[in-house]
């Protein structure tokens, strides 16, 4: 009994010494990285390995009475265990290679500039859209065609085999002329080609935004995975330490069991975070037109440089540079050209024909005739009674009015979209500043205080868990806010028709 009490006393002294050392380290550490350096060490001060080293005899019975094992199934890079003060949140990139199991895929780091260049060259959807330009150019070439001439040849036999009335052969070359229609169709095809180019530019504008958001989402999922990894590691070490404390009689079985349950829950959260991170990496491969046997690992930080935009300048830039507005204007041009085509289609076509015929000798005794050759010239003009119906022209005019109205609506929509994105961007600037101005540090100090009180027996395990959970939620919200800020900047520049995004 005395020996057991002595061991308990020595264990408490060692735990207090470790705790004081951790607090001293935390006091001298930078505020932004407090939980990185202080909290994990504090949570692990009851670690079974430490107790086994100091008290090998006592821990033999501990291992027999309360065995605890928690899997560490995730390979962790150098920075994974430091999410709070990680370089990913402070501005520098952390390596992502080896963060999660690759499941046989090849890991390939890719920087933002190289990623966007490959998106422009390798994205399959964009490649399909670019074929529309080839189609439009072929349409322009097709509009330049002239009406084909017609050649007809006839042979005649006037019962020459018994009545000797002779034989004949004739040929005719004719062509249909359509004044004004060819030039109108050429101009229409040219306008349609310009519209196709504007639509392609707008597609790339949206693709560039979508690809950037996918890249930022992968960075966000990596940061969230680090938070889950760190939370699980902390709780695993706490649960192992509580198992030792319970075996030594320092805490109740309920507390030891609860810490094990919390560790199991956090491991499930970590597995979910791993799946989401893996899917985010696969999304980058889809953007690059790559098979799933390659995982592209983004390089950079979620923290994009803060920009100051005058609202009026953004609206003016959008009205001048937005590709969808250019496409709407080109659509008006196409509608106007279509009205011209409809009018020219009412023009009168005419056929001009040149013919030659040769008749053989007629040897009939009653009506003989010599061989002769004749020529014909003909002009054929249709009677355009259909021109009394002006429905085609009226429909074309209504489509022109529709295109003009759609253009005005697009201008209004662009201005509204820019201002909405601008308000969202300015709001998120304030939210990020709020986190940077002490919210994270305050949450970290609460965790520090609760763990200190827990080691002194002044507070319950539940309060420690609640404080740790609150801190993890604050860090998660901070990462989400950083991503939302970066996404709002991307969407603002996309809506304003400008682009100078850099992820470093």
C-alpha positions as CSV (number, residue, x, y, z in Angstrom):
1,X,0.0,0.0,0.0
2,X,2.8,2.4,0.9
3,X,4.6,1.6,-2.3
4,X,1.5,2.3,-4.3
5,X,1.0,5.7,-2.6
6,X,4.7,6.6,-3.2
7,X,4.3,5.8,-6.9
8,X,1.2,7.9,-7.1
9,X,3.0,10.8,-5.4
10,X,6.0,10.5,-7.7
11,X,3.6,10.4,-10.7
12,X,1.9,13.5,-9.6
13,X,5.2,15.3,-9.1
14,X,6.4,14.3,-12.5
15,X,3.0,15.4,-14.1
16,X,3.2,18.8,-12.3
17,X,6.8,19.2,-13.5
18,X,5.9,18.5,-17.1
19,X,3.0,20.8,-16.8
20,X,5.1,23.7,-15.5
21,X,7.7,23.2,-18.2
22,X,4.9,23.3,-20.9
23,X,3.4,26.4,-19.4
24,X,6.9,28.0,-19.3
25,X,7.4,27.1,-23.0
26,X,3.9,28.5,-23.8
27,X,4.7,31.8,-22.1
28,X,7.8,32.3,-24.2
29,X,6.2,31.1,-27.5
30,X,4.5,33.5,-29.9
31,X,0.8,34.0,-29.3
32,X,-0.2,32.8,-32.8
33,X,1.4,29.4,-32.2
34,X,0.5,28.9,-28.6
35,X,-1.6,25.8,-29.0
36,X,0.8,24.3,-31.4
37,X,3.6,24.3,-28.9
38,X,1.9,24.3,-25.5
39,X,-1.4,22.4,-25.9
40,X,-0.1,19.1,-27.4
41,X,2.7,18.9,-24.8
42,X,0.2,19.7,-22.0
43,X,-2.3,17.2,-23.2
44,X,0.4,14.5,-23.4
45,X,1.9,15.1,-20.0
46,X,0.2,11.9,-18.8
47,X,1.5,9.9,-21.7
48,X,2.1,6.2,-20.9
49,X,5.5,6.2,-22.5
50,X,6.7,8.9,-20.0
51,X,5.3,7.0,-17.0
52,X,6.8,3.7,-18.3
53,X,10.2,5.4,-18.5
54,X,10.1,6.8,-15.0
55,X,8.3,3.9,-13.3
56,X,8.9,0.6,-15.1
57,X,7.7,-1.5,-12.2
58,X,4.5,0.4,-11.7
59,X,3.5,0.5,-15.3
60,X,3.7,-3.2,-15.7
61,X,0.5,-3.5,-13.7
62,X,-1.0,-0.5,-15.5
63,X,-0.5,-2.2,-18.9
64,X,-2.2,-5.3,-17.6
65,X,-5.1,-3.6,-16.0
66,X,-6.0,-0.8,-18.5
67,X,-4.5,-1.4,-21.9
68,X,-5.3,1.4,-24.4
69,X,-4.3,1.5,-28.0
70,X,-5.2,4.1,-30.6
71,X,-4.3,3.8,-34.3
72,X,-2.1,6.3,-35.9
73,X,-3.0,5.4,-39.5
74,X,-2.2,8.7,-41.3
75,X,1.3,9.6,-42.5
76,X,2.0,13.1,-41.4
77,X,4.3,15.6,-43.0
78,X,6.5,17.9,-41.1
79,X,3.9,20.5,-40.7
80,X,0.8,18.5,-40.1
81,X,1.0,18.5,-36.4
82,X,1.1,22.3,-36.3
83,X,-2.2,23.5,-37.6
84,X,-2.7,26.4,-35.3
85,X,0.6,28.2,-36.1
86,X,1.0,26.4,-39.4
87,X,2.6,28.2,-42.3
88,X,-0.6,27.5,-44.3
89,X,-2.5,30.0,-42.2
90,X,0.4,32.4,-41.7
91,X,1.3,32.9,-45.3
92,X,3.8,30.2,-46.5
93,X,2.9,26.9,-48.1
94,X,3.3,23.6,-46.3
95,X,4.2,20.4,-48.2
96,X,1.2,18.2,-48.8
97,X,3.0,15.1,-50.1
98,X,2.4,12.1,-47.9
99,X,-0.4,13.8,-46.0
100,X,-3.0,11.1,-46.8
101,X,-2.7,7.6,-48.3
102,X,-2.4,7.9,-52.1
103,X,-4.1,4.5,-52.7
104,X,-1.7,3.7,-55.5
105,X,-1.9,7.1,-57.2
106,X,1.1,9.2,-58.1
107,X,1.4,12.4,-56.1
108,X,2.4,15.4,-58.2
109,X,2.8,18.8,-56.6
110,X,1.5,21.7,-58.8
111,X,1.8,25.4,-58.3
112,X,-1.0,27.8,-59.1
113,X,0.5,29.4,-62.1
114,X,1.4,26.0,-63.7
115,X,-2.0,24.6,-62.7
116,X,-3.8,27.4,-64.5
117,X,-1.6,27.1,-67.6
118,X,-2.4,23.4,-67.8
119,X,-6.1,24.0,-67.3
120,X,-6.1,26.2,-70.4
121,X,-4.2,23.6,-72.4
122,X,-5.7,20.3,-71.1
123,X,-9.2,20.9,-69.8
124,X,-11.4,18.6,-71.9
125,X,-14.6,20.8,-71.6
126,X,-12.7,23.8,-72.8
127,X,-11.2,21.8,-75.7
128,X,-14.7,20.8,-76.7
129,X,-15.9,24.4,-76.6
130,X,-12.9,25.6,-78.7
131,X,-14.2,23.3,-81.5
132,X,-17.1,25.7,-81.8
133,X,-14.7,28.2,-83.4
134,X,-13.8,25.7,-86.0
135,X,-17.4,25.1,-86.7
136,X,-18.0,28.9,-87.0
137,X,-15.1,29.3,-89.4
138,X,-16.4,26.5,-91.5
139,X,-19.8,28.3,-91.5
140,X,-18.1,31.5,-92.9
141,X,-16.5,29.5,-95.7
142,X,-19.8,27.8,-96.5
143,X,-21.5,31.2,-96.7
144,X,-19.1,32.3,-99.5
145,X,-20.4,29.7,-101.9
146,X,-22.1,30.7,-105.1
147,X,-25.1,29.0,-106.6
148,X,-24.1,26.1,-108.7
149,X,-24.8,26.2,-112.4
150,X,-26.9,23.4,-114.0
151,X,-26.1,21.5,-117.1
152,X,-28.8,19.5,-118.9
153,X,-28.5,17.3,-122.0
154,X,-31.3,15.8,-124.0
155,X,-31.5,13.3,-126.9
156,X,-34.5,12.9,-129.2
157,X,-35.5,10.3,-131.8
158,X,-38.5,11.0,-134.0
159,X,-39.1,7.4,-135.1
160,X,-36.1,7.7,-137.3
161,X,-35.9,3.9,-137.5
162,X,-39.0,3.5,-139.6
163,X,-40.3,7.0,-140.6
164,X,-36.8,8.5,-141.1
165,X,-37.9,11.7,-139.3
166,X,-34.4,12.3,-137.9
167,X,-32.7,12.5,-134.5
168,X,-31.7,15.4,-132.3
169,X,-29.6,16.3,-129.3
170,X,-29.6,19.4,-127.2
171,X,-27.8,20.8,-124.2
172,X,-28.5,23.7,-121.8
173,X,-26.5,25.5,-119.2
174,X,-28.4,27.5,-116.6
175,X,-27.7,29.3,-113.3
176,X,-29.8,30.9,-110.6
177,X,-28.9,34.3,-109.5
178,X,-29.9,35.6,-106.0
179,X,-29.0,39.3,-105.8
180,X,-27.9,40.4,-102.3
181,X,-28.4,37.1,-100.5
182,X,-24.9,35.8,-100.6
183,X,-23.3,39.0,-99.1
184,X,-26.0,39.0,-96.4
185,X,-25.3,35.4,-95.4
186,X,-21.5,36.1,-95.4
187,X,-22.0,39.0,-93.0
188,X,-24.3,36.9,-90.8
189,X,-21.8,34.1,-90.6
190,X,-19.1,36.6,-89.7
191,X,-21.2,38.0,-86.9
192,X,-22.0,34.4,-85.7
193,X,-18.2,33.7,-85.6
194,X,-17.6,36.8,-83.4
195,X,-20.5,35.7,-81.1
196,X,-18.9,32.3,-80.9
197,X,-15.5,33.8,-79.9
198,X,-17.2,36.0,-77.2
199,X,-19.0,32.9,-75.8
200,X,-15.7,31.0,-75.8
201,X,-14.0,33.9,-73.9
202,X,-16.9,33.9,-71.4
203,X,-16.6,30.1,-71.0
204,X,-12.9,30.5,-70.2
205,X,-13.7,33.3,-67.8
206,X,-16.0,31.0,-65.8
207,X,-13.6,28.0,-66.2
208,X,-10.8,30.1,-64.8
209,X,-12.9,31.0,-61.8
210,X,-14.1,27.4,-61.3
211,X,-10.5,26.1,-61.5
212,X,-9.2,28.6,-59.0
213,X,-12.0,27.8,-56.6
214,X,-11.2,24.1,-56.9
215,X,-7.5,24.9,-56.2
216,X,-8.4,27.0,-53.1
217,X,-10.9,24.3,-51.9
218,X,-8.1,21.7,-52.0
219,X,-5.9,24.0,-49.9
220,X,-8.9,24.5,-47.5
221,X,-9.4,20.8,-47.2
222,X,-5.7,20.3,-46.4
223,X,-5.9,22.9,-43.6
224,X,-9.1,21.3,-42.2
225,X,-7.4,17.9,-42.3
226,X,-4.5,19.3,-40.3
227,X,-7.0,20.6,-37.7
228,X,-8.7,17.1,-37.4
229,X,-5.3,15.4,-37.3
230,X,-4.0,17.7,-34.5
231,X,-7.3,17.3,-32.5
232,X,-7.1,13.5,-32.9
233,X,-3.5,13.4,-31.8
234,X,-4.1,15.5,-28.8
235,X,-7.1,13.5,-27.7
236,X,-5.3,10.2,-28.3
237,X,-2.5,11.3,-26.1
238,X,-4.9,12.6,-23.4
239,X,-6.8,9.2,-23.5
240,X,-3.5,7.3,-23.1
241,X,-2.5,9.5,-20.2
242,X,-5.9,9.1,-18.6
243,X,-5.6,5.3,-18.9
244,X,-2.4,5.5,-16.8
245,X,-4.0,7.9,-14.3
246,X,-7.0,5.7,-13.9
247,X,-4.7,2.7,-13.3
248,X,-2.9,4.7,-10.7
249,X,-6.2,5.8,-9.1
250,X,-5.9,9.5,-9.9
251,X,-9.1,9.7,-12.0
252,X,-12.4,7.8,-12.2
253,X,-13.1,5.2,-14.8
254,X,-15.8,7.4,-16.3
255,X,-13.3,10.1,-17.2
256,X,-10.9,7.6,-18.7
257,X,-13.7,6.0,-20.7
258,X,-15.0,9.4,-21.9
259,X,-11.5,10.4,-23.2
260,X,-11.3,7.1,-25.1
261,X,-14.8,7.8,-26.6
262,X,-13.8,11.3,-27.6
263,X,-10.6,10.0,-29.3
264,X,-12.7,7.5,-31.2
265,X,-15.1,10.2,-32.4
266,X,-12.3,12.4,-33.5
267,X,-10.7,9.5,-35.4
268,X,-14.0,9.2,-37.4
269,X,-13.9,12.9,-38.1
270,X,-10.3,12.5,-39.3
271,X,-11.3,9.7,-41.7
272,X,-14.1,11.9,-43.1
273,X,-11.6,14.8,-43.5
274,X,-9.2,12.4,-45.3
275,X,-11.9,11.4,-47.8
276,X,-12.8,15.0,-48.5
277,X,-9.2,16.0,-49.0
278,X,-8.6,13.1,-51.4
279,X,-11.7,14.1,-53.4
280,X,-10.5,17.7,-53.6
281,X,-7.2,16.4,-55.0
282,X,-9.1,14.3,-57.6
283,X,-11.1,17.4,-58.6
284,X,-7.9,19.1,-59.6
285,X,-7.1,16.2,-61.8
286,X,-10.5,16.5,-63.5
287,X,-9.8,20.1,-64.2
288,X,-6.5,19.1,-65.8
289,X,-8.1,16.3,-67.9
290,X,-6.1,13.7,-66.0
291,X,-7.0,10.2,-65.0
292,X,-7.5,9.3,-61.3
293,X,-4.1,7.6,-61.1
294,X,-2.5,11.0,-60.4
295,X,-3.1,13.2,-57.3
296,X,-2.3,16.8,-57.9
297,X,-1.2,18.5,-54.7
298,X,-1.7,22.3,-54.6
299,X,1.1,24.5,-53.3
300,X,0.3,27.8,-51.6
301,X,-1.7,29.4,-48.8
302,X,-5.3,30.3,-48.4
303,X,-4.4,33.8,-47.3
304,X,-4.5,36.0,-50.4
305,X,-3.3,39.6,-50.4
306,X,-5.9,42.1,-49.4
307,X,-7.0,44.4,-52.2
308,X,-8.6,47.9,-52.2
309,X,-11.1,48.4,-55.1
310,X,-13.1,51.5,-55.8
311,X,-16.6,50.3,-56.5
312,X,-17.1,52.6,-59.4
313,X,-14.0,51.3,-61.1
314,X,-15.1,47.7,-60.8
315,X,-18.5,48.5,-62.4
316,X,-16.9,50.4,-65.2
317,X,-14.4,47.6,-65.8
318,X,-17.2,45.0,-65.9
319,X,-19.2,47.0,-68.4
320,X,-16.2,47.3,-70.6
321,X,-14.5,43.9,-70.3
322,X,-17.0,41.3,-69.3
323,X,-17.0,38.6,-72.0
324,X,-20.7,37.8,-71.4
325,X,-21.6,41.4,-72.1
326,X,-19.5,41.3,-75.3
327,X,-21.4,38.1,-76.2
328,X,-24.8,39.8,-75.6
329,X,-23.7,42.7,-77.8
330,X,-22.6,40.3,-80.5
331,X,-25.9,38.6,-80.2
332,X,-27.6,41.9,-81.1
333,X,-25.3,42.2,-84.1
334,X,-26.3,38.6,-85.2
335,X,-30.0,39.5,-84.8
336,X,-29.6,42.6,-86.9
337,X,-27.8,40.6,-89.6
338,X,-30.6,38.1,-89.5
339,X,-33.1,40.9,-90.3
340,X,-31.0,41.8,-93.3
341,X,-31.0,38.2,-94.4
342,X,-34.7,37.9,-94.0
343,X,-35.2,41.0,-96.2
344,X,-32.8,39.8,-98.9
345,X,-34.5,36.5,-99.0
346,X,-37.5,38.4,-100.4
347,X,-35.4,39.5,-103.3
348,X,-36.4,38.0,-106.7
349,X,-34.3,35.2,-107.9
350,X,-33.9,34.7,-111.7
351,X,-32.6,31.9,-113.8
352,X,-30.5,32.5,-116.9
353,X,-30.2,29.7,-119.4
354,X,-28.1,29.2,-122.6
355,X,-29.0,26.2,-124.9
356,X,-27.9,24.6,-128.1
357,X,-29.6,21.8,-130.1
358,X,-28.6,19.8,-133.1
359,X,-31.1,18.1,-135.3
360,X,-30.1,15.4,-137.8
361,X,-31.2,15.1,-141.4
362,X,-34.9,14.1,-142.0
363,X,-35.0,11.7,-144.9
364,X,-38.8,11.3,-144.9
365,X,-40.1,11.6,-148.5
366,X,-43.1,13.7,-147.5
367,X,-41.3,16.3,-145.3
368,X,-37.5,16.1,-145.8
369,X,-35.3,18.5,-143.9
370,X,-31.6,19.2,-143.8
371,X,-29.4,18.9,-140.7
372,X,-29.3,22.1,-138.6
373,X,-28.1,23.5,-135.3
374,X,-30.1,26.0,-133.1
375,X,-29.3,28.2,-130.1
376,X,-31.5,29.4,-127.3
377,X,-31.2,32.0,-124.5
378,X,-33.8,32.0,-121.7
379,X,-34.6,34.1,-118.6
380,X,-36.9,32.7,-115.9
381,X,-38.4,35.0,-113.3
382,X,-40.6,33.8,-110.4
383,X,-43.8,35.6,-109.5
384,X,-43.2,36.5,-105.9
385,X,-46.8,36.4,-104.5
386,X,-45.2,35.1,-101.3
387,X,-43.8,38.5,-100.6
388,X,-47.2,39.7,-99.5
389,X,-46.6,37.6,-96.3
390,X,-44.1,39.5,-94.2
391,X,-44.0,37.1,-91.3
392,X,-40.4,36.1,-91.7
393,X,-39.2,39.7,-91.6
394,X,-41.4,40.6,-88.6
395,X,-40.1,37.6,-86.7
396,X,-36.5,38.6,-87.4
397,X,-37.3,42.2,-86.1
398,X,-38.8,40.8,-82.9
399,X,-35.7,38.7,-82.3
400,X,-33.6,41.8,-82.8
401,X,-35.7,43.6,-80.2
402,X,-35.4,40.6,-77.9
403,X,-31.6,40.5,-78.2
404,X,-31.4,44.3,-77.5
405,X,-33.6,43.9,-74.4
406,X,-31.5,40.9,-73.2
407,X,-28.4,43.0,-73.6
408,X,-29.8,45.8,-71.4
409,X,-30.8,43.2,-68.8
410,X,-27.3,41.7,-69.0
411,X,-25.8,45.1,-68.3
412,X,-28.1,45.6,-65.2
413,X,-27.3,42.1,-64.0
414,X,-23.5,42.6,-64.3
415,X,-23.7,45.8,-62.3
416,X,-25.8,44.1,-59.6
417,X,-23.5,41.1,-59.5
418,X,-20.4,43.3,-59.1
419,X,-21.9,45.3,-56.2
420,X,-23.1,42.1,-54.5
421,X,-19.7,40.5,-54.8
422,X,-18.0,43.7,-53.6
423,X,-20.2,43.9,-50.5
424,X,-19.5,40.3,-49.7
425,X,-15.7,40.8,-50.2
426,X,-15.6,43.8,-47.9
427,X,-17.6,41.9,-45.3
428,X,-15.2,39.0,-45.3
429,X,-12.2,41.4,-45.0
430,X,-13.7,42.5,-41.7
431,X,-14.3,38.9,-40.6
432,X,-10.7,37.8,-41.3
433,X,-9.4,40.8,-39.4
434,X,-11.6,39.9,-36.4
435,X,-10.0,36.5,-36.3
436,X,-6.6,38.0,-36.6
437,X,-7.2,40.5,-33.8
438,X,-7.2,37.9,-31.0
439,X,-10.1,35.6,-31.4
440,X,-7.9,32.6,-32.0
441,X,-5.5,33.6,-29.2
442,X,-8.4,33.9,-26.8
443,X,-9.7,30.5,-27.6
444,X,-6.3,29.1,-27.1
445,X,-5.9,30.7,-23.7
446,X,-9.1,29.1,-22.6
447,X,-7.8,25.7,-23.5
448,X,-4.6,26.4,-21.7
449,X,-6.5,27.5,-18.5
450,X,-8.8,24.5,-18.6
451,X,-6.0,22.0,-18.9
452,X,-4.0,23.7,-16.2
453,X,-7.1,23.5,-13.9
454,X,-7.7,19.9,-14.9
455,X,-4.2,18.8,-13.9
456,X,-4.7,20.5,-10.6
457,X,-8.0,18.7,-10.1
458,X,-9.9,22.0,-10.1
459,X,-12.1,21.3,-13.2
460,X,-13.6,18.3,-14.9
461,X,-12.6,16.5,-18.0
462,X,-15.9,17.6,-19.6
463,X,-14.8,21.3,-19.4
464,X,-11.5,20.5,-20.9
465,X,-13.2,18.7,-23.8
466,X,-15.6,21.5,-24.3
467,X,-12.8,24.1,-24.4
468,X,-10.8,22.0,-26.8
469,X,-13.8,21.4,-29.0
470,X,-14.6,25.2,-29.0
471,X,-11.0,25.9,-30.0
472,X,-11.1,23.4,-32.9
473,X,-14.4,24.9,-34.1
474,X,-12.9,28.4,-34.0
475,X,-9.9,27.2,-36.1
476,X,-12.3,25.5,-38.5
477,X,-14.4,28.6,-38.9
478,X,-11.2,30.6,-39.4
479,X,-10.1,28.4,-42.2
480,X,-13.6,28.5,-43.7
481,X,-13.5,32.3,-43.5
482,X,-10.1,32.5,-45.1
483,X,-11.4,30.3,-48.0
484,X,-14.6,32.4,-48.3
485,X,-12.5,35.6,-48.4
486,X,-10.3,34.1,-51.1
487,X,-13.3,32.9,-53.0
488,X,-15.0,36.2,-52.8
489,X,-11.9,37.9,-54.2
490,X,-11.9,35.5,-57.1
491,X,-15.6,36.0,-57.8
492,X,-15.3,39.8,-57.5
493,X,-12.5,39.9,-60.1
494,X,-14.3,37.5,-62.3
495,X,-17.5,39.6,-62.2
496,X,-15.5,42.8,-62.8
497,X,-13.7,41.4,-65.9
498,X,-10.2,41.7,-64.3
499,X,-7.8,39.0,-63.3
500,X,-4.6,39.2,-61.3
501,X,-5.1,36.4,-58.8
502,X,-1.9,34.9,-57.3
503,X,-1.8,32.0,-54.9
504,X,1.6,31.8,-53.2
